[in-house]
Amino acid sequence: MGVLDILNPIKGLIKPVANLIDELHTSSEEKGQLSNALAALQFGIAEKVIGYQLKVLEYEGKLAESRRDVIVAEAKGESWLQRNWRPTLMLTFGYIIAHNHIFAPMFGLAYLEIPEKMWTLLSLGIGGYIVGRSGEKVVPKVLQVIRETRTKE
């Protein structure tokens, strides 16, 4: 969803009102005043929506930063286990997948059962890492573009 896609429902509400103004049996001046008031209302709503979207992006940026801080704190931790539990877990998952798809068929070994909860944990682990890293890189740039756009207006 793009930043301005949220305005589509607003346009859907405003258009019937604009059509009604065109159909009114009043002077051109009154129609113009009503049209201007409607345009001002539409602009005000759009400005509020964009402001809320900016707040959501800022929140997502802070969330990505806090996730990063947790991972950095673990990586700088005192114990070996604290620093390495995530990589060890992901390597274990990687081994199970490689065993089932490469080693078991190649050497006639028994397949390792993969419980559904393990797949969920794997998805969260990899997805969280990817989303966290992406958010960490993308959100600040998006915020910068939005701020630059707002200062030009």
N, C-alpha and C positions, 0 to 999 in steps of 0.2 A: 504494500500500500504506500503510495507516494504521499508526500507532505500535503499536497493539494487535493488528493483523492477524497479527503474528509469533507471537502466543500461540495461534492456532488449531491448529498442529501439536502444541503442548504439551498442549492440551486433548484432542486426539485420542489422545495417549499416556496421559494420566492417567485418562480416562474408563473404559477397560477395567479398570484397576487398582481404581478406585473401585467398579465393578460387582462385581469379585471380592471386595472387602472386604464388600460387602453380602451376598454369597452364603456367606461363611464361616460355619461352625457354631461360633461362639464367643460369648462373652458380649457384651452390649450395650456394656459398658465397654471391652472389648478392641477392638470394632469402632470405637468412638468414638476411642480412642487411635490406631488405624491411620488413620482418616479425618483426624484432626488432623495426624498426621505427613505424610500425603499432601498435605494443603492447604498445610502449611509448605514442603514440597518444591516444589510448584507455584508458590507465591509467591516462593520463592528463585530459581527459574529465571526467572520473569517479571521479577524485579528485575534480574537479570544481563542479560537480553536488552534491557531498556529502557536500562540503563547503556551497553551496546554501541551501541545506536541513537543515544544522546546523543553518544557519541564520534564516530560517523560524521557526524552533523550538524555537530559542531564542526570536523571535518576538512574537510567540504564548505564551511563558512564560511571557513576559512583558505585553501582553494583559490580560492574566489571573490575573496577579498581579494588574493591574490598575482596573479591575472589582472588585477584592477583596477589594481594597482600597476604592472604591465608597461605597460598602456595609458596610465596617467598619466605614467610615465617617458618613453614615446614622445612623448606630447603636449607635454611640457616639454623635449624634446630640443633640441640645438643647431641641427641642420640642418633645412631645410624638408622634405627627403625623409623624415627620421626622424619628423617630426610628422605628415606627411600621406599616408604610403603606404597605410594602411588605407582612409581615406576615398576616395582616388584609385582604388584597386582596386575598391571597392564601386560607385563612380560609373561606372567602366568597365563592370562587369557590368551595371549598370542601363541604360547606354546600349545595350549589345548586346541586352538583352531588349526595350527600347523599340523599337529598330530593327527587330527581327524581328516584333514584334507590332503595331507602329503604323506606322512609316515605310515599311518594305518593302511591305506590302500597299497602303498609301495612294498611294505614288509609283511602284510597280512596280520597286522596287530588289531587288537580289539579297540573299538571306538570308545572314546571317553564321553560319558553322558554330560550334556550341557543343560543344566536346569534353566527354566525360563527366567528365574530371578537373576541368574548370572548374566544372561543376555541383557536384561534391564540395567543391571549395574554397569556392564561394559558400555552400553549405549550412553548412560548418564556420564560415565567417566570420560569417554572420548568426546561425546557431544559437549559436555561442560567445558572441557579443555579447549575445544575448537571455538565454541561460542565465546568463551571468556577471552581468548586471544584475539578473536575477530572484533569483539566489542571494544576491547582495549585499544585496538588500532583504528577502528572505523568511527566510533562515536565521537571522539574529539574532533575529527576532521569534519563530520557532519555538523556538529555544533558551531565550528568556526565558519563554515559556509553560511549557515543560517544567520549567525550574528553579522557577518559581512553584508548579507542581503538586507537585513533589517536596518543597518546603519546607512545604506545607500538610499533607502526610501525616504 
